């Protein structure tokens, strides 16, 4: 049986060129902060493209941070957060006493980023800063504001540049809003 095409239209919000320029500016901000023994923790899965481009931009600025990943889940396959954050894969490197930059794709409910920040602080990071590509203008389930963000985005479900809808659209080189074209 042939797989049916997804019933969504993606309305572009931020082009690949605009994203690249903003990531370069974020790298400038991180370099200017003169963080001590910088350790980057990328939150998977959605941040993988953003994190890769950001660490390459940091390299161009003369920084050589150590990098690790944490895989946290709260969305499963839908468009609404499940409310509970769980660790699927934990950070393996030692970072106690170091400045840690958490990198995530999107800040909406705040649960995932707050969970990760609290976890790394409890494990002895000197300080934990947060960097998100998209900061959604929504009511958060928890109080958290990113230290650095790429773009402010209105409510709506966004995909592309690593972000997905039920494991689709991560490959898009831009960020777009999902428009549901299915009949009511």
C-alpha positions as CSV (number, residue, x, y, z in Angstrom):
1,X,0.0,0.0,0.0
2,X,1.4,3.4,-1.0
3,X,1.9,6.0,1.8
4,X,-0.4,9.0,1.5
5,X,1.2,12.5,1.5
6,X,0.7,14.5,4.6
7,X,-2.4,16.8,4.6
8,X,-0.6,19.9,5.6
9,X,0.6,23.1,3.9
10,X,3.7,24.7,5.4
11,X,3.7,28.5,5.4
12,X,7.3,29.7,5.5
13,X,8.1,32.1,8.4
14,X,11.9,32.2,8.4
15,X,14.1,31.4,5.4
16,X,17.4,29.5,5.5
17,X,19.3,32.7,4.9
18,X,17.6,34.6,7.7
19,X,18.2,31.6,10.1
20,X,21.9,31.5,9.2
21,X,22.3,35.2,9.8
22,X,20.6,35.0,13.2
23,X,22.7,32.0,14.3
24,X,25.8,34.0,13.4
25,X,24.6,36.8,15.6
26,X,23.8,34.4,18.5
27,X,27.4,33.0,18.2
28,X,28.7,36.6,18.5
29,X,26.6,37.0,21.7
30,X,27.9,33.8,23.2
31,X,31.5,34.7,22.3
32,X,31.1,38.1,23.9
33,X,29.8,36.5,27.1
34,X,33.2,34.9,27.7
35,X,31.8,31.8,29.3
36,X,34.1,29.7,31.3
37,X,35.0,26.3,29.9
38,X,31.9,26.3,27.8
39,X,29.9,23.0,27.6
40,X,27.0,22.8,25.3
41,X,24.1,20.4,25.8
42,X,21.8,20.1,22.9
43,X,18.3,18.9,23.6
44,X,17.2,16.2,21.1
45,X,15.6,15.6,18.8
46,X,14.4,19.0,17.5
47,X,17.6,21.0,18.1
48,X,20.0,18.9,16.2
49,X,20.2,21.1,13.1
50,X,20.2,24.3,15.1
51,X,22.9,23.0,17.5
52,X,25.1,21.8,14.6
53,X,25.0,25.2,12.9
54,X,25.5,27.0,16.1
55,X,28.6,25.1,17.2
56,X,30.1,25.6,13.7
57,X,29.4,29.3,14.1
58,X,31.0,29.3,17.5
59,X,34.1,27.6,15.9
60,X,34.3,30.5,13.4
61,X,34.3,32.9,16.4
62,X,37.3,31.0,17.9
63,X,35.4,28.9,20.5
64,X,35.8,25.2,20.9
65,X,33.1,24.1,23.4
66,X,32.7,20.5,24.5
67,X,29.4,19.2,23.2
68,X,27.0,16.5,24.5
69,X,23.3,15.7,24.1
70,X,20.3,15.0,26.2
71,X,17.2,13.4,24.6
72,X,14.0,14.5,26.4
73,X,10.5,13.7,25.3
74,X,7.2,15.4,26.0
75,X,5.4,15.6,22.6
76,X,5.4,12.0,21.5
77,X,3.6,12.1,18.1
78,X,1.0,14.9,18.5
79,X,1.0,18.7,18.5
80,X,0.4,19.1,22.2
81,X,2.9,18.6,25.0
82,X,2.2,15.5,27.1
83,X,2.9,17.5,30.2
84,X,5.5,15.1,31.6
85,X,9.1,15.3,30.5
86,X,11.1,12.1,30.5
87,X,14.8,11.4,29.9
88,X,15.3,9.1,26.9
89,X,19.1,9.6,26.7
90,X,21.1,11.4,29.4
91,X,24.2,13.5,29.1
92,X,27.3,11.3,29.4
93,X,30.1,13.9,29.9
94,X,31.2,15.5,33.1
95,X,30.3,19.2,33.3
96,X,30.3,20.0,37.1
97,X,31.8,23.5,37.8
98,X,31.5,24.5,34.1
99,X,29.3,27.1,32.3
100,X,26.7,25.1,30.4
101,X,24.6,26.4,27.4
102,X,21.4,24.4,26.9
103,X,20.4,24.6,23.2
104,X,16.8,23.8,22.2
105,X,14.7,24.2,19.1
106,X,11.6,25.8,20.6
107,X,10.4,27.3,23.9
108,X,6.6,27.0,24.2
109,X,5.2,25.4,27.4
110,X,8.6,25.7,29.0
111,X,8.5,22.3,30.7
112,X,11.4,20.7,28.7
113,X,13.8,23.6,29.0
114,X,13.0,24.2,32.7
115,X,13.4,20.4,33.4
116,X,16.8,20.3,31.6
117,X,18.0,23.5,33.3
118,X,17.0,22.3,36.8
119,X,18.6,18.9,36.1
120,X,22.0,20.4,35.1
121,X,22.0,22.9,37.9
122,X,21.4,20.1,40.4
123,X,24.3,18.1,38.9
124,X,26.7,20.9,39.6
125,X,27.0,23.2,36.6
126,X,28.6,26.5,37.6
127,X,25.7,28.2,35.7
128,X,23.2,27.1,33.1
129,X,22.2,29.4,30.3
130,X,19.6,28.7,27.7
131,X,19.5,29.3,24.0
132,X,16.5,28.6,21.8
133,X,15.9,29.0,18.2
134,X,12.2,29.8,18.5
135,X,10.6,31.6,21.5
136,X,6.8,31.2,21.1
137,X,4.5,33.9,22.4
138,X,2.3,31.6,24.4
139,X,1.3,31.2,28.0
140,X,4.0,29.0,29.6
141,X,3.2,26.1,32.0
142,X,6.4,27.1,33.9
143,X,8.3,30.3,34.4
144,X,11.3,30.4,32.2
145,X,12.8,33.0,29.8
146,X,15.6,32.1,27.4
147,X,18.9,33.8,27.8
148,X,19.3,33.9,24.0
149,X,16.8,33.3,21.3
150,X,16.7,33.3,17.6
151,X,13.2,34.4,16.7
152,X,10.0,35.3,18.5
153,X,7.1,33.3,16.9
154,X,3.4,33.7,17.4
155,X,1.3,30.7,18.5
156,X,0.9,28.0,15.9
157,X,2.7,24.8,15.2
158,X,6.1,25.2,13.5
159,X,8.2,22.7,11.6
160,X,11.4,22.6,9.6
161,X,15.0,23.1,10.5
162,X,14.9,20.0,12.7
163,X,11.4,20.6,14.2
164,X,8.8,18.0,13.3
165,X,5.2,17.0,13.2
166,X,4.9,13.3,14.0
167,X,8.5,12.8,12.6
168,X,7.9,14.7,9.4
169,X,9.3,18.0,8.0
170,X,12.6,18.0,10.0
171,X,14.4,18.2,6.6
172,X,13.0,21.5,5.6
173,X,15.8,24.2,5.3
174,X,13.4,26.9,6.6
175,X,11.0,27.3,9.5
176,X,7.3,27.3,8.7
177,X,3.9,27.1,10.3
178,X,1.7,24.1,9.7
179,X,-1.6,24.9,8.1
180,X,-4.0,22.0,8.3
181,X,-5.7,21.6,4.9
182,X,-7.9,18.7,5.9
183,X,-11.6,19.2,5.5
184,X,-13.5,19.9,8.7
